[in-house]
């Protein structure tokens, strides 16, 4: 049976939003299944919309960083939540976004923690957590 989530190179995400290759022996490790979906969604949230335009993906990513550093009042937190939802739903493997929680980081006005749960088109559930900063 084909894997609807595909396979990719496994990445390790640091708390500052950077990513590194996960090495598996002499080469890079692989990630498949729901884990690959979670990794892909995390990358989508870490990349600014338009950042990959030169590679032919002008709509990939999110506009979240445009709000980071602004006052994270109720209205801006809701807008951030909507940006996250839109970005997650842009992945064709996502059927529905079940929940999104955007929480400002104490002492870091330009950073938020995002926790989200999605249902994939296969019916599988996936959760992701990512810290986004300016």
PyMOL commands that set and color helices and strands:
alter all, ss='L'
color gray80, all
select helices_A, chain A and resi 33-46+53-55+64-66+74-89
alter helices_A, ss='H'
color red, helices_A
select strands_A, chain A and resi 7-9+11-13+19-21+23-24+27-28+30-32+94-105+108-120+125-133
alter strands_A, ss='S'
color yellow, strands_A
deselect
rebuild
show_as cartoon
